[in-house]
Amino acid sequence: GVGSEAMRFEAPPLCRALLALPASRAPPAAGARVAPSAAFSLAAGQRWTRPTAAAWGGASVALPLLLARRHRGSMGRGGGGRGDWAGGQSMYGGGGDGGAGNAPAGNGRRWAPKGSGDGASKGGKSKVGGGKTPWSFVHMCDDSDSLGLLALSKQIPDDWIDKQHGGRRSRDRMHSTLLLKMTEPVHLQRLERLVQTTSPVRVEISELFCEPVDRIQDAEVYCIGVALASPGLRALKDAWTAEEPEDRRKVHVPYDSEGHISLAYIRAEFKQQAQAFVQQHATALKGGRGLIVDHISYQDEQGQERQLALGGGGGAPGGGSSGSRAKCVPGGRVTLKDIDGSVLEGGGQILRMSGGYSALLGIPLRISKIRAGRSKPGLAAQHLESLRLVRDVSGGSLTDDCIGSCEVTLQPGPLAPGGFYADPGTAGSITLMIQASLPPLLFAGGASEANLKGGTDVSFSPPFDFCQRVLLPSLKRMGADCSVDCLRRGVFPQGGGHVRFTTPGLREPLRPIDLSVQGEPSRIEAVLHVTSPLGADEQPALDAVRAQLRADLPGAQVRCIVENGVSGKFWVDIVVETTSGALFHGGTEPKDLPGFGKSRGGKGKAGGKVGSVPDLCAAAAGEAAAAVQGHLDTGAAVDEHLADQLILPASLADGTSYLLCGELSLHLRTAMYIAEQFLPGVKFKEERRGKLSLIEVQGVGHQPSGSDRSASAPVALPRAPSALAAAAPAAATPKAPSAPAVAAPAAAAHSRADEEIINLVAGTLSRATSEMLRDFRNDMSELAGWVGAQVAVEAATDRLVVSGGQRQRADAQAELSKVLSWYFGPSYAR
């Protein structure tokens, strides 16, 4: 697939001394000194092949196949006006191609025949030293895969893929061209001026298609791709081209569409299956999905990428900030996450979970349509204070944060441990504020304390005892030893509660939790809470509660606690622990003791006679026992309230958690939905077991800040057939007793059958510079296209996920050992 002219390629620095070989000359003699050279040439008609030892004068050379793939790919793909191979200067090969070539004016096809247009192939003519044609584009696949492009691409079977003519598009190459051939200084200046006055724009999918690729002349190839709709980007293009001479406008914007992205190139024999695939997924892929674009990417002649923030938010090479915890996306950009607050449960849970993920991962967040279906839409005091607490923990900023606001934007800053305070000024739930702030507090890098005021035991929220006696012990099993102390109980409508919440500084990822078996009740504790001493009525009240529970929950231990709080209240909380470690809670809301509140004067809420204190306490115990017995009767190992609160920590855990649930609540489904929006690596599986459902949550193994794993320890790759075993002798493996490498079997055990996880040492990718990370991603994309496997780079968690067939994974690992060694040192060549 060589074009009509000689091609010139930038060689990786490591190979320049070996590749100083003009195409028309003989190889150097054995032992001859070879002067470094920045490039080598291939004349038209020549094909790159792996050099043999003889070709290099007897030197033993083992260049990875990736090098051949990169050069062959650069020669074989041109035209089309789309910039699919735009990339920085790769440390493992001459970067991708720069801009994109031009399709003929007025051509309605997405791909023009090769060589059409004004003669420029993708990136224009290469220049000595790796020069590229400047251009601008937009990355369309963010960390959360908001448009669903990466998820859809993975569903395309490997057998369909034409690896010789494009392969499968990786995340890094899912971008859409904005402007081509920005060769004059005024071109960039104009774009910089226009983005200052352009707000972030929304991009949606308008069409999923399967079409022939006309530019490929030597084979019949089809492409599954998506057409994009974005009036905002279209307006930006139009404003830019309006200042160009009319006869030059098609040079910079050669097509009329608002953009498109190819997902995979398909072999002709699978045309019908591909068309059926498109029909099957077309509706689901569109479905209101959208991506908020807040940056335009510009690539200069040297392949350096710069981010131009829409709205004038700044921009710098590499983008991002040193304090960001978001996984690096192509070009170092962190995309604003747009969440619809009216979906599914449509209430405060969306706010709390989204805010927690945003602060933890460093992903800017905008939530719209807040509580749109409620009788009083918008933020209430408790929701507002929860978001402000998350803002404070993350050191970020919050806009449109006022009571009744239906849209709010959180811009998180760097996490740091410390002391925090929140008070909504109402009886707003303290336990829900804990739920919102828990994720960033756990991963802040040290111990923190939050003093929270409001309601501890109020309607429509978990009571304090559920938090203290069920939720936190469950989190302790996962490695988070948090504690809560109630200094004062707060009830509706007075509020006034005060809780001190302390979190440890995690030093390793959360562990998965197994709640797949209910077990038998092994411990039952009932607590009668009162906010005024009962005096002589205390013992009769305890005896009445025991008598009530003797029939409902035999063996229950009962005690009475006098709480600090509004006088004259009582309620009962019961917790049952089973032989499997499962915990179940049942309780009542605070009610008035005789002589207080609505029972003052001897009359109850409906005007009826108020019973004695023992009778009231026995009735409350019966109500609480019925609630907890209802959970036990389902056979589930986790009740509906705990299940949705465990989804977030389970999604971050290093391994697979199991939750045996009853009927899946809307809150639980909402929790899984929000997790998938922020963590594309998390996986959920639901298995029906009669009336029960076993939920499997494969977490991403999120690393806490300040992890003490040494950055110098070597990586342990999953075992692969022969290739990796032969890459380096066992004796060459460095010893690092104080900082052992991640064990390969443990990593592989958490992956699916068709994927393997390579855990790198903490900091290998998450602390890398944006330039190096961009180059590394480019090389992983090239490697994936060559071997036919997918290699996902999860920078934030310092791991690679290799997916595909067994042979493809083995080929990928054989190449990876060489690539990792090149980037991170010989200890990675294993």
C-alpha angles and dihedrals in degrees: 000000000000120000126233095273136055113273127219124202136194111240123217112258092244092059102038093097090053098042099053088116120127112219093240098049134082121252117270118269120259111282094012116141112243119207115225116256130189097221147012130208138231117195121220111288096022120121126210115239133175109273117242125223090254092053089060096051095268095310115143106240125174106180113181118250086242091078092056090045093052094050095041090048092050090053097043102050123061143132125033097110095245111105096226093160099047109139144141126263100292120221088218100047142347103304124257123283119289121228127349131264125247128264116212116280112270095012106149095196121098091227123041121205112274113274095020124128121038094335099263115133120207109306092008121254112338115244129215108276095031099292117180138194109257115241141153131233145159127245108229103186112071126183092273094047089232093181093045093237098132093044091051093046091055090057093061106099117246091231091066095054120107099212093181094061107039109316121204120333114243124215092260092058097048095104135126124224118244104176131358133207098019090173100146124074090235090061094065093039090055093050091048090052094048097048089056090069098035118094121216109287133216123235123198135177113256100177144007110211146175113207138160117262105232096187092067104085104175099058143021104255132170130200130215107208146141132247115220132219120206120145088184094060091042090054091050091052091047093050091051097046092045087076093053125086108268094243090056100049095088089054090066100032106024098173136051099223123099091240141291140207129213114222102185141350112234131209115242095244090063096050095113094047090049092051090049089049090054092050091049096051103031098095097041094050093054100041097128096301114156143175123211108219114204099165139049115209119223123191120198133205092280094053092252113148123218129189119226109197117221110235094027098284091147131251138216139179109287092009124216127077134263091247096054117116096189118116108259112257123198109306093012092279122149109207122217108253112226114203125186106223094199099063125109109333087011096197145088095314090072090053095048098045095042091048092048094050092044093054093042097048098033093239117150109238137203119184117193133182090032111198088340093165096051124102088245106034124201134039120337121200095265093050091047094050091047090055092046089052090052089048091053094047091051095043089233140125134260126204130196088019104158138116110282096017112147095196130042134174125209120196105188123209131197116316117241133167119245146110121310138184135199133177123164091191090236138071088279111155116273092194091059090051087054090051091053098046099038099088098053093039092054093051098039093107099250146030117303137185128207124192107205129187132193132066124353099179111028136137123278095020137080112275119238092254091057089053095045100038104031114018100041095045088052090051090049088061086057093053101265108118099190125162137201129199120194109215094174134005117235123202136177128309100005099047110182096144120147126201129177110211119191127187130190125232104256113225097186137024120284115270121238118254127225114212097154098123126052098206127189125301108268103166131023122186124183122188125195106206120200130172094202125048112259095211111187091003094063099084095042088049091052091047090051092051092049091050091051093049094044088078099033102039111009116208096027117158111223130198138163124229124192106216130203107244147084107344124253103030131127137177141157130236124188127189123189121197119195134206090261093055094255116147127208129187134200126173149149132240119255113277135186121269116224110285095025134093115334092354091062110124093030096283129115134219094286094039093261125133115283115236127229121280093255091049092049092049092047090052091050090050090052091051092050092045091052090053095051093041089054089059092048093048092061091065090230122140094215128036124232094259097052093041096065092043092054095054094081098050090041090053089056096043124109099245142009122313123200124212120183104204138176119225107349108247125220088245090057093049089047090052091053091047094052092046090055091050092059103029113044089179095061116100130199127196126184120202119186116225105181106287091349132079126212109211116201115199116192104199127209097232095239111203118228121235114269095024109181096220108125117248090214097061115107124249120248111220122209112262114271131182109281098304099087094033090059096043094087135003117255091240091062093063107111118232119234108170094171094050111028121194120253109273112249098213092055092051094047092049091065095054131087122258091261098047141055127203121220110200112205123200114279110274096020092115105002091063097038122116117261091243094054092044091051091052091047092051090050091053092048089053091052092046091050092052092050101048097033095239130113116244111192116195111213100186098174092058096035097237144113124221114208114194134176138071121339094255093046091050091050091050090048093052093048089056093040092060088061096042093048090048090052094050103036107021140272094294088076094058096097 
